[in-house]
Amino acid sequence: FDQDCEAIWVERDNAVKNFCGTHRIEVEESIGATLWDPLEIIEANGGNPPLTYTQFCHVTKGIGQPKEPLPDIDFTDVKFADLETCEDLLSDLTVFPNLPTPQMLGIEKEGEMEKIYVGGERGALKYFYRRIKHEREAFLEGAYLPNRRDPDILNPPKSLSPDLKFGCISVRKFYWAVMNAWNEVNEHNPGSYTIVSQLIWREFFYAMGANNPFYGEMTRNPICINIPWCENEDYLNLFLGGKTGYPFIDAGIRQLKKEGWVHHIIRNALS
């Protein structure tokens, strides 16, 4: 199975490993959700996660470049069965007539949510090729990180964050596509972490969160500074309802609740 390095899943995964071990079932855990194994990064840093971005870059450069993605599987010689012709098999299975919706599984929508992202590899690849084209055009202009340099918050998103998060597309495929696009445009100036810094930040936070069940908290989190935040329930409710009176903030909250996504520039403003 693929490693899920967030600490909240460690107990579950260890239970599965222990069960398999006691029943003589071989277990193979692969690294696919991240560029590097966060546990390897922690070990290379002396048993603790790097707590600064600079230190993280130093440690990962010592480990080496992320592995390149495997080539696409060739299905040309694979024969697929037509389920409609397998009456005996269908009679033994409970099959949905099509891809099940949340409503078919008893999960109802909250409010007027109309999420703009559709899961799956096919949709992810559409965003991927559009994003790489965007990155390459920036490289040809002598620039990089176009989403950060010139954020476009009004047009369809170029972000791949949900696709990476849910495994619709490989983070290694994205990393190496950006690196290769840079190297094609800049033959004598190899790419560095700078042009993929948003992916490196993602890895940095995954490493800090691994083995830390309290990463999402403040008081019990050993690597978090305890900040005496102002606690005001009325202000919080106004914020959550998109009624602060600050149009940009309120629009961001309404978009997040309706579409399930906002541009990272707006996420920064909301935080």
N, C-alpha and C positions, 0 to 999 in steps of 0.2 A: 504494500500500500504506500501511498504518497505521504510523506511527513507533513503533519500540521503542527507547526512549531509553537503556536500560541499555548501558553501555560495551562489554559483552561481545559485543553484536550489531553494533557500529559497523562492524567490518571486513567482516562478511558483507553488510550493507546497502550499504556503499560499493562492494563488488565487484559487486553487482547493478546499482547505478546506473551504474558505469563500463561494464559490459557493455552495458547498454541504450543508453548514450550513444554507444558506438562502433558500434552497430548501428541507429542512428537510431530508437530506440524511446523514445517520450515517457514520462517518469516523473513521477508525481504522488504526493507523500508527504503524508499527512494527519495531523493530531494528534487522536487519539481516546482513547489510554490515559491521558492526563493532562488536567488543566484548562487548563494553559498549556503552551507549548513550552518545555521546560527549557533548550534552547539559546538561546532568546530571553531568558530570565531571566538566564542567564550573561552574555550580551552587554550587557543593560541594567545589570548590576552591574559593568561595567568589564572583562569578560573572565574573571571568576572567579565561582564559585558563592557565593551568600550563605551564610555559615557560622554565622549565628545565626537563630533563628526570627523575631526582631523585624526583622532586616534583610531577610529573605525577604518578610515581609508588606509592608514598606515598598516593596520593588522591584515586587512584583506589583500593589500598589495603583496604582503609577505606570503600569504596563502597562494596567491596566483589568480590569474584570470578565471572567470566563471567558465564552466564547460560549455561548448557550443551545442546547440540543439541537435537532436538526432534528425536524420532526413525523414521526409514524409513517408508513410507506409504505402507501398505499391499494392493496390487491390486488384490489379488487372487480371491476375490468375486466381482470384478468390471466387468461389461459387457461393452465392447467397441463396438461402431457401426462401421460398414464397410462402409466408404463413397461411395465406388463404387456401393453399392446396394441402395444408397439413391439418386436416380436420381432427384427427386423433389428438394431436398436440394441443390444438386450440380448445378442445373440450376439457382438457385437464388444467388449463390455465384461465385465470381471470384477466382478461385483456381489455384495456380501454379502447374505445373506437378510434381515438386519436390521442395526441399528446395531452395528458390531463391538465386541466386548469386548476388553480387554487380552489375555486368554487366546487369543482368535482370532488375535491378531497376534504370538503367541509370547512375551508378557510375563506372567510368573507373579507372584502376590501374594507379598509378603514377610511371613512369620509369620502372625499372625491378624488382619491389618489388615481393618477393616470401615469404610471411610470413610462418614461421615454426609452428606457433600455430594454432590449429583448435579449435573453440569454442565448447561448449556443455558439459553437465555433464559427458557423457561417457568418453570423452578424459580427462577431469579433474580428474576423479577417477583413471584413469591409472597413471597419474602423481602423484596423492595423495598416492596410495599404494606403488609406487616406492620410494617416498620421505620418508614415514614413515619407510619403510624397511631400508633406508639409515640412518635415525636418530637412529633407534634401534641398528643397528650395531655399530654406534659410541658410544652409551651408554654402550654396552657390552665391548667396548674397554676402558671404563673409560673417554670418551671424550663427547663433545656436540658441537652443532652448526657446523656440519661437512662441510656445504657449505661455511662457513666463514673461518674455520680453514684450510681446504684443498680445495680451490676453483678449480673446474674442468671446465675451460672455453673452452675446445676443444671438449668435448663430449656433447650429447643431454642434454638440461637443466633439472634440478631437481626443478626449481622454480615453485611456484604455484601463483605468483603474478598476472598474467593476469586472471587466473581462479577465484581468490578471488575478483578481481576488478569488473569483469562483472557478478558475481553471479553464476558462473558455479559450485562452491562448497562453502560450508559454512565455514566461518572463525572459527566458534565455533567448527565445526567438526575437523578442522586442529589443533586448539589449544589443544583440549582435547585428540586427538589421540596422539600428542607428549607427553603431560603430562602423559597419561596412560601408554605409552610405557616406559617412564622414571620410573614411579612408579613400573611397573612390574619387571624392571631390578634392581632397587634400592629400595627394600621394606621398608628399615628403614631410608630412606633419601628422604622425599617428594620433588617433583619438585618445582622449583621457577621460577620467571620471567626470570632468566638467560638463561634457556634452550629454551625459546621462545622469546628472546629479539627482534628478527627481527619483530615479530608480535606486540610486545609492542611498538616499535618505530613507526610502522604503525599507531597504535591507537593514539600515542602522536601527530603525525602530523595532523591526522584527527581532533583531539580536538582543535589544534591551528588554523586550517583553518575554523572551524565552526563559523558562525556569523561574518566572516571577509571577506567581498567581495573583499578586496584588498590583499588577502593572496599571490597571485601570483605576486605581484608587490613589489617594494622597497620603493619608495618615499611616497606613500599614505598608506603604511602598518604600523600600529601603533606598531607592535611587531618586526619590521625588522630594523636592523642596516643599515644606509645609507653608503654604501661603494663607494668611488670615483673610480669606475672601469675605466680602460683604454678603450677608445672608438676608435676603428680602423676598419673601414668598410672592408678594404682589408684583415686584419687578420681574421675577422669574416667570410668572404666569403671562405677563404682558409680552415678554420675549418669546415664549413658546407659542403664543397666539399670534405673533406677527403684528403686535399693536404697540410697539415702543414709541412710535411717532417719528422714527428715523426711516425714511422711505427705502433706502438701500438695504438696511437690515431687515425690515419687514418683508420686502420683496423676496429676499433670500430665504427667509423662513417659510414663506408661502410656497416658493418653488420647491424647497426641500420636502415639504409635506405632501405636495401634489405630485411631483415627478420622481421623488426619491433620489435626487442628485442635484448638486450645484457645482459650478465652476470652482476650482481650487482658490481663486482670488476671493470669491464670495465666502468660501469656507473659512479662509483666514480672517475675513472681516467679522463673521459670525462668532468665531472663537474669541 
